[in-house]
Each structure stands twice: as structure tokens, then as C-alpha cells.
Amino acid sequence: MKRNLFLVAIFFVITMIGLGPFVHGVYAQTDPADPRVIEQREDELRSELDRIEKEKAEVQETLSVTRTEGASLERDVNILTGEIRKAELNIREKNLRISKLEGGIEERQKTVAELEEKIEKNKESLADLMRKTNYIDDYSLPEFLLAGEQLSDFFIDIDDFASIKREINGSFTIIREARGEVLEERELLEKEQIAEIDTKKAIEADKQIVAVKQNQKTALLSINKQTAKGYEQVIAEKERQAAAIRDALFSLRDASGISFGQALEYASVAGKATGVRPAFILAILKQESNLGQNVGTCNRSSDPEEKKYYNIMPGPNDNSWRDDQTIFLAIVEELGRDPLNTPLSCPLNASTWGGAMGPSQFIPATWKSYEAKISSALGVATPDPWNPRHAFTATALYVRDLGASAGGFTAERTSALKYYAGGNWSLPANAFYGDQVMGHASNFQTQIDFLDEVEN
């Protein structure tokens, strides 16, 4: 029995020795951290992305040709099929990019951790060197000789002291360089994490497109192809819905409401001039209008004394960094408005100022700083905060300067938060504003896409 067990053990050892190259050859190649595996995976991702880009271009070319054909049931079905395929390819492409980003994020997190570990180790080493330096500094030559030590040993210690000081300088250099690398890696990591968030949000939007287009396609295919009446009814219903969207009232803060069609025109012109998405511009102005219902309106002729401009905004004697009263008076004088009957926002509470003007809700000091830009964009001599067209342009210019023109969920949401809260934009209490704006933007984008579809 023992002899058999011994033979089995020998066989097992020989087998493992024989399989050693196989184990190290095959499994090492599948190690996800192996540079060769990483390079191979990146090559595969690039190849797949190139293939998708090529197919997307082909689908877009087919769609462009199909849209030039006369209106028909078959043509519309083909367009929907192409748009569904295009959205599906977008989803596939973005998922691949997320895979690539996740790999980069993991590697960068690992690098940051390694650099931080390196800093900590050098801090410990530095502390030890500093202790040794203090020991040698405190140990004088007379004390050394009185202790009965050899003079040659003292000079050896002096050499050690010089060496320790060189090592200290070296440790400082290593720590400084490592900290610089950590900052760089963290900045790159943050950018990659933002890109991942934005890509996931874009995938959600593409999935919604697929669902909507699929429903439209199903509806078209259900029509009796032998009669044109059913198809004509679908076209008429779409045109009716488009007209209803354009004619719907778009409410504006402290200004007369306009139609959604007019608002979209203003937002499109402002968006073209600034690079900001029209749906996002509309969303900001809608959010400001909604907030106005909570904040309230002040400075109308019927309002009591405590709601007049000189009691709701800072003036020259209020020990504030801004003098909104003086600027406000100059603005309304130039526009020929009555300073005691021009609507302004009320203070949010007893510890805050009010006085924001018009649909964009700019305080006088901010409006003044943007007057030249608004004038240049619109070709007008005197911008009016209560004029809807001027307000749309002002909002677009401001959110552009806050980063919205970069596009993507994160850039737009952050600029919305800064629009609302300034330097306090990142406080959790203000998150509702950015979230609600992005919700409005998504709804407006759906309406804009539908209008484009009907017009084309």
C-alpha cells in the first residue's frame, strides 16, 4: 500500500514538472495583468471599434439616400430600421469604450495606490533618518572623547552624518516627485471616471431611442399596406403632435410666455453661437421659471415697501462685495423702465439677497459683466434682461463659460449647478438643481428629435 502511494506521488511530481511549461505558458498568457494580454485586448477593442465606425458610416449613407425618396410607408419603415441599427451600433460602440475605460481606470487606481505606498515608505525612512541626524547633531566631539571612543570612529560618524543628510535630500526629492505623479494620475483618473459616467448616460439615451423607434416601426408595419389611408392618418397624427409641441406655452420667469417653437428657435440660435446644446439651454430657463414660483416676485408697484429693490438687493451702504442697486438703476434707466415697477426675484430667505432679473435670473452685477458679450452676439446696443431672446443668449453664454459647451452629462450638469450655486455647486443640498435640469433637457431633446423627424 505504501509502495503504491509512493509511486502515485512520484507520478504526480513528474507530471507537474512535465506540465510546468504548459501551466506557465498558457495560464500566464491569460493573466489579465500580463502586458501581452492587455495589448491583445486593446488591439481587439480597436479593431471592433473600427468595424463599428465603418458600419455606422454605411448606415448613415443609406439613411441619407432613403430620406431623399418620396414619402411612403416603405421609405419610413426603412428609415426607422436604419435609425434603430444606428442606435444599436452606438450602444455597442459605447459599451466597448466603457470596457476600455474600465481597464484604464483599474490600472490608474493601482498606480495611485502604488505611488501613495511609495510616499508612505519614504516618509517612514525620512523619519528614521531625521532621528539619526538629531542623534549625531546632539553628540559633540568632547562628549565623544570623554566616552573613551577612538577619534577615527568619530570621523567615521561624521561621514555617516553627511551620508544621512544626502539620503534625507534624496527622500525629500522622491516624496515630492511621487506626490506630483499622484496628482497627475488622480487628474487623469477623474477624467476617465467622468468619461465612463457620460458614456453610460449616453447609452441610456440610445436605448430610449431604440425603444421609441421600435414602437414606431411596429405601428407602421401594422398598417394595411393595400391602402394609403392608414399611412396618411399616421402622417397627419405626427403633424398634429408636432404642431401641439410647437404651440405649447413656454413659461418664462418675470416675462411674457412664448411658444415652445419660438423658444426652440432662440435656443437653437444661441446654441449655434456658443456650442451649447439647445435642449440644455431650454432646460436651464425652464428650471429658473419653476424656481420662480417658490422664490416669488418683488419690486412691482403693488408690492409693499419691504419688497422694493432697495430692500432686497445690496447697495453702496450694505457692506457687500457688489452694489446691485446702483447697477440696477443704470440698467432700467437705459432701458426706459420704471425702477419701482420692474419685477425682480425675492430673497430666498432672510439671510440672502434677491434682485435677480428676467428669465435668466442674472443679478445686476453679473448681467453688467456679460452686457458686451450679449450685445456682440445679438447685434444690439442695449441688452434687456427681461427680453426672452436676450435672456436665451445670456444663459447660453454663461453656461458656455461654465463648461457646458464641452458636452456630455457631467459637463452640463456641473455647469447647471454652478449657474445655480456658484462656488457652492458641489454641496449635496444643491444637487436637486442639476438633476432636475438634466431631466428637463432629456425631455426637451426627445421633443426636438421628434420635430426634426416630422420635418425630415
C-alpha positions in Angstrom: 0.0 0.0 0.0 2.8 2.4 1.0 4.7 1.5 -2.1 1.6 2.3 -4.3 1.2 5.6 -2.6 4.9 6.4 -3.1 4.6 5.6 -6.9 1.5 7.8 -7.2 3.3 10.7 -5.5 6.3 10.2 -7.8 4.0 10.1 -10.9 2.2 13.3 -9.7 5.5 15.2 -9.3 6.8 14.1 -12.7 3.5 15.1 -14.3 3.6 18.5 -12.7 7.2 19.0 -13.8 6.3 18.0 -17.3 3.2 20.3 -17.3 5.2 23.2 -15.8 5.9 24.9 -19.2 2.3 24.3 -20.2 0.9 25.8 -17.0 3.3 28.8 -17.2 2.8 29.2 -20.9 -1.0 29.0 -21.2 -2.2 30.5 -17.9 0.4 33.3 -17.9 -1.0 34.3 -21.3 -4.5 34.6 -19.9 -3.4 36.6 -16.8 -5.4 39.8 -17.2 -2.4 41.8 -15.8 0.0 40.4 -18.4 1.1 43.3 -20.7 0.8 41.0 -23.7 -2.8 40.2 -22.8 -3.6 43.8 -22.2 -2.1 44.8 -25.6 -4.0 42.0 -27.3 -7.3 43.1 -25.7 -6.7 46.7 -26.7 -6.0 45.6 -30.3 -9.2 43.6 -30.3 -11.2 46.7 -29.0 -9.6 49.0 -31.6 -10.4 46.5 -34.4 -14.1 46.1 -33.2 -14.5 49.9 -32.8 -13.1 50.4 -36.4 -15.6 47.9 -37.7 -18.5 49.6 -35.9 -17.4 53.0 -37.2 -17.4 51.6 -40.7 -20.8 50.1 -40.4 -22.2 53.3 -38.8 -20.9 55.3 -41.8 -22.6 52.8 -44.2 -25.9 53.0 -42.3 -25.7 56.8 -42.3 -25.1 56.9 -46.0 -28.1 54.6 -46.6 -30.3 56.8 -44.4 -29.3 59.9 -46.2 -30.2 58.4 -49.6 -33.5 57.0 -48.2 -34.6 60.3 -46.8 -34.4 61.9 -50.3 -37.1 59.4 -51.5 -40.7 60.4 -51.7 -42.8 59.9 -48.6 -44.1 56.4 -48.4 -44.8 53.6 -45.9 -41.8 51.6 -47.1 -39.5 54.6 -47.0 -40.4 55.4 -43.4 -40.0 51.8 -42.3 -36.6 51.7 -43.9 -35.6 54.9 -42.2 -36.7 53.6 -38.8 -34.8 50.3 -39.4 -31.7 52.3 -40.2 -32.1 54.6 -37.2 -32.6 51.6 -34.9 -29.5 49.9 -36.3 -27.5 53.2 -35.9 -28.6 53.5 -32.2 -27.7 49.8 -31.6 -24.3 50.4 -33.1 -23.9 53.4 -30.9 -24.7 51.3 -27.8 -22.2 48.6 -28.9 -19.5 51.2 -29.5 -20.1 52.9 -26.1 -20.0 49.6 -24.3 -16.7 48.8 -25.9 -15.4 52.2 -24.9 -16.6 51.6 -21.3 -14.6 48.3 -21.3 -11.6 50.1 -22.4 -12.1 52.9 -19.8 -12.7 50.3 -17.0 -9.3 48.7 -17.8 -7.6 52.1 -17.7 -9.3 53.1 -14.5 -8.3 49.9 -12.8 -4.7 50.4 -13.9 -4.7 54.0 -12.8 -6.1 53.2 -9.4 -3.4 50.6 -9.0 -0.8 53.2 -9.9 -2.1 55.8 -7.5 -2.1 53.2 -4.7 1.5 52.2 -5.5 2.6 55.8 -5.5 0.9 56.5 -2.2 2.6 53.4 -0.7 5.9 54.7 -2.1 5.3 58.1 -0.4 4.4 56.4 3.0 7.5 54.2 2.9 9.7 57.2 2.2 8.1 59.1 5.0 9.0 56.3 7.4 12.5 56.2 6.0 12.8 60.0 6.3 11.6 60.0 9.9 14.3 57.4 10.7 17.0 59.4 9.0 15.8 62.6 10.9 16.1 60.7 14.2 19.7 59.7 13.3 20.5 63.2 12.3 19.3 64.6 15.6 21.4 61.9 17.5 24.6 62.9 15.7 23.9 66.6 16.0 23.5 66.2 19.7 26.7 64.2 20.1 29.7 66.6 20.4 33.4 65.8 20.0 34.3 66.4 23.7 31.4 64.0 24.7 32.7 61.5 22.2 36.3 61.7 23.6 35.2 61.6 27.2 33.2 58.4 26.4 36.6 56.8 25.6 35.8 56.3 21.9 38.5 56.3 19.2 38.9 59.6 17.3 38.8 57.7 14.0 35.3 56.4 14.9 34.1 60.0 15.4 35.2 61.0 11.8 33.5 57.8 10.5 30.3 59.0 12.2 30.8 62.5 10.6 30.9 60.7 7.2 27.8 58.8 8.2 26.2 62.1 9.1 26.9 63.6 5.6 25.6 60.4 4.0 22.4 60.6 6.1 21.9 64.2 5.0 22.3 63.2 1.4 19.7 60.4 1.9 17.3 62.9 3.5 17.6 65.2 0.5 17.0 62.1 -1.7 13.9 61.1 0.3 12.5 64.7 0.0 13.0 64.5 -3.8 11.4 61.1 -4.1 8.4 62.3 -2.0 7.9 65.5 -4.0 8.1 63.6 -7.3 5.8 60.9 -6.1 3.3 63.5 -4.9 3.4 65.2 -8.3 2.8 61.9 -10.1 -0.1 61.1 -7.7 -1.8 64.4 -8.6 -1.3 63.8 -12.3 -2.6 60.2 -12.0 -5.6 61.3 -10.0 -6.5 64.0 -12.5 -6.3 61.5 -15.3 -8.3 59.0 -13.2 -11.0 61.6 -12.6 -11.3 62.4 -16.4 -11.6 58.7 -17.2 -14.3 58.2 -14.5 -16.2 61.2 -15.9 -15.9 59.8 -19.4 -17.3 56.5 -18.1 -20.3 58.2 -16.4 -21.0 60.3 -19.6 -20.8 57.2 -21.8 -23.2 55.3 -19.6 -25.7 58.2 -19.7 -25.4 58.3 -23.5 -26.1 54.5 -23.6 -29.3 55.2 -21.7 -30.3 57.8 -24.2 -29.6 55.5 -27.1 -31.6 52.7 -25.5 -34.6 55.1 -25.3 -34.2 55.9 -29.0 -34.2 52.2 -29.9 -37.4 51.7 -27.8 -39.2 54.7 -29.4 -38.2 53.8 -33.0 -39.1 50.2 -32.5 -42.6 51.2 -31.4 -43.0 53.5 -34.4 -41.8 50.8 -36.7 -44.2 48.3 -35.2 -47.1 50.8 -35.7 -46.2 51.4 -39.3 -45.9 47.6 -40.1 -49.3 47.1 -38.6 -50.9 49.4 -41.2 -52.7 47.7 -44.1 -50.2 48.1 -47.0 -53.1 47.8 -49.5 -54.5 51.2 -48.6 -52.8 54.5 -48.3 -55.4 55.8 -45.8 -53.8 54.2 -42.7 -50.4 55.7 -43.6 -51.9 59.1 -44.3 -53.5 59.0 -40.8 -50.1 58.3 -39.2 -48.6 61.2 -41.0 -51.4 63.5 -40.1 -51.2 62.5 -36.4 -47.5 63.1 -36.3 -48.0 66.6 -37.8 -50.8 67.3 -35.3 -48.5 66.3 -32.4 -45.6 68.4 -33.8 -47.9 71.4 -34.1 -49.1 70.9 -30.5 -45.4 70.8 -29.3 -44.5 74.0 -31.2 -47.6 75.9 -30.0 -47.3 74.8 -26.3 -46.6 77.7 -23.9 -43.0 78.0 -22.7 -43.2 79.9 -19.4 -40.5 82.4 -18.6 -39.6 84.0 -15.3 -40.8 87.6 -14.9 -41.6 87.9 -18.7 -44.4 87.0 -21.0 -44.5 83.4 -22.0 -43.7 82.4 -25.6 -44.4 79.3 -27.7 -42.1 76.3 -27.5 -41.4 76.8 -31.2 -40.2 80.3 -30.6 -38.2 79.2 -27.5 -36.6 76.5 -29.6 -35.7 79.0 -32.3 -34.0 81.3 -29.7 -32.2 78.3 -28.1 -31.0 77.0 -31.5 -29.6 80.3 -32.5 -27.9 80.8 -29.1 -26.7 77.2 -29.2 -25.1 77.6 -32.6 -23.3 80.8 -31.4 -22.0 79.1 -28.2 -21.7 75.4 -28.8 -24.2 74.6 -26.1 -27.0 72.1 -26.7 -30.3 73.9 -27.3 -32.2 71.3 -25.1 -29.9 72.2 -22.2 -30.5 76.0 -22.7 -34.2 75.3 -22.7 -33.8 73.2 -19.5 -32.0 75.9 -17.6 -34.7 78.5 -18.4 -37.5 76.1 -17.5 -35.8 75.3 -14.2 -35.4 79.1 -13.4 -39.1 79.6 -14.3 -40.1 76.7 -12.0 -37.9 78.1 -9.1 -39.6 81.5 -9.5 -42.8 80.1 -8.3 -41.1 79.2 -5.0 -39.0 82.3 -4.7 -41.7 84.8 -5.6 -41.6 88.2 -7.4 -40.8 91.5 -5.8 -40.5 95.2 -6.8 -43.8 95.6 -8.5 -45.9 98.7 -8.0 -48.4 96.7 -5.8 -45.6 95.2 -3.6 -45.1 96.5 0.0 -42.1 98.6 0.9 -40.0 95.6 2.2 -40.2 94.1 -1.3 -38.8 97.1 -3.2 -35.5 96.9 -4.9 -33.6 99.0 -2.3 -34.6 96.5 0.4 -34.0 93.2 -1.5 -30.6 93.8 -3.1 -27.3 95.1 -1.8 -26.4 98.7 -2.3 -23.5 101.0 -1.7 -24.0 101.1 2.0 -24.6 97.4 2.7 -21.0 96.3 3.1 -21.4 93.8 0.3 -18.9 92.9 -2.4 -21.4 94.1 -5.0 -23.5 97.2 -5.4 -26.5 95.8 -7.3 -28.8 98.7 -6.6 -26.6 101.2 -8.5 -26.2 98.9 -11.4 -29.9 98.0 -11.5 -30.8 101.7 -11.6 -28.4 102.3 -14.5 -29.9 99.3 -16.4 -33.5 100.3 -16.1 -32.7 103.9 -16.9 -31.0 102.9 -20.1 -34.0 100.7 -21.0 -36.6 103.3 -20.0 -38.1 101.1 -17.3 -39.7 102.2 -14.1 -37.3 101.2 -11.2 -40.2 100.8 -8.9 -42.3 98.6 -11.2 -39.8 96.3 -12.8 -40.1 92.7 -11.5 -37.2 91.1 -9.6 -36.8 87.9 -7.7 -37.5 88.0 -3.9 -34.8 86.8 -1.4 -34.9 83.1 -0.8 -34.8 83.7 3.0 -34.0 86.4 5.5 -30.2 85.8 5.2 -30.0 86.0 1.4 -30.3 88.8 -1.2 -32.8 88.8 -4.1 -32.9 91.1 -7.1 -32.2 88.6 -9.9 -33.6 89.8 -13.2 -35.7 88.3 -16.0 -35.9 84.8 -17.4 -32.2 84.1 -16.9 -32.2 85.3 -13.3 -28.9 87.2 -13.5 -28.1 89.5 -10.6 -27.4 93.1 -11.9 -23.6 92.7 -11.3 -23.4 89.5 -13.4 -25.6 91.0 -16.2 -23.3 94.0 -16.3 -20.3 91.8 -16.7 -22.0 90.0 -19.7 -23.5 93.0 -21.4 -20.7 93.4 -24.0 -20.9 89.6 -24.9 -24.7 89.7 -25.3 -24.5 92.9 -27.4 -21.9 91.3 -29.7 -23.8 88.1 -30.1 -27.2 89.7 -30.8 -26.0 92.9 -32.6 -28.0 95.1 -30.2 -26.8 98.2 -28.4 -28.6 97.6 -25.1 -29.3 94.1 -23.9 -32.6 93.7 -21.9 -32.7 91.1 -19.1 -36.5 90.8 -19.5 -36.4 90.3 -23.3 -36.8 86.5 -23.9 -34.4 86.5 -26.9 -31.7 88.4 -25.0 -32.2 86.1 -22.0 -31.7 82.9 -24.0 -28.4 84.3 -25.4 -27.3 85.4 -21.9 -28.0 81.9 -20.5 -26.1 80.2 -23.3 -23.1 82.5 -23.0 -23.0 82.0 -19.2 -23.3 78.2 -19.2 -20.7 78.0 -22.0 -18.3 79.8 -19.8 -19.1 77.4 -17.0 -18.1 74.4 -19.3 -21.4 73.3 -20.8 -20.1 73.5 -24.4 -17.8 70.6 -23.7 -20.9 68.4 -24.0 -21.8 65.2 -22.1 -23.8 64.6 -19.0 -21.1 65.6 -16.4 -20.1 68.9 -18.1 -23.7 70.0 -18.5 -24.8 69.0 -15.0 -21.8 70.7 -13.4 -22.4 73.9 -15.3 -26.1 73.9 -14.3 -25.0 73.5 -10.6 -22.6 76.4 -11.0 -25.3 78.5 -12.7 -27.4 78.0 -9.6 -25.0 77.9 -6.7 -21.7 79.4 -7.8 -18.8 78.3 -5.6 -21.2 76.1 -3.6 -22.1 74.0 -6.6 -20.8 70.7 -5.2 -22.8 70.8 -2.0 -25.2 67.9 -1.8 -28.0 70.3 -0.9 -27.8 71.8 -4.4 -27.8 68.6 -6.3 -31.5 68.7 -7.0 -31.0 71.7 -9.4 -28.5 69.8 -11.6 -30.6 66.6 -11.6 -33.8 68.4 -12.5 -32.2 70.4 -15.3 -30.8 67.2 -16.8 -34.3 65.7 -16.6 -35.8 68.7 -18.4 -33.0 68.5 -21.0 -33.7 64.8 -21.7 -37.5 65.6 -22.2 -36.7 68.6 -24.5 -34.3 66.5 -26.5 -37.0 63.9 -27.2 -39.3 66.7 -28.4 -36.6 68.3 -30.6 -35.8 64.9 -32.1 -39.5 64.3 -32.9 -39.9 67.7 -34.6 -36.7 67.0 -36.6 -38.2 63.6 -37.6 -41.5 65.1 -38.8 -39.8 67.9 -40.7 -37.5 65.5 -42.5 
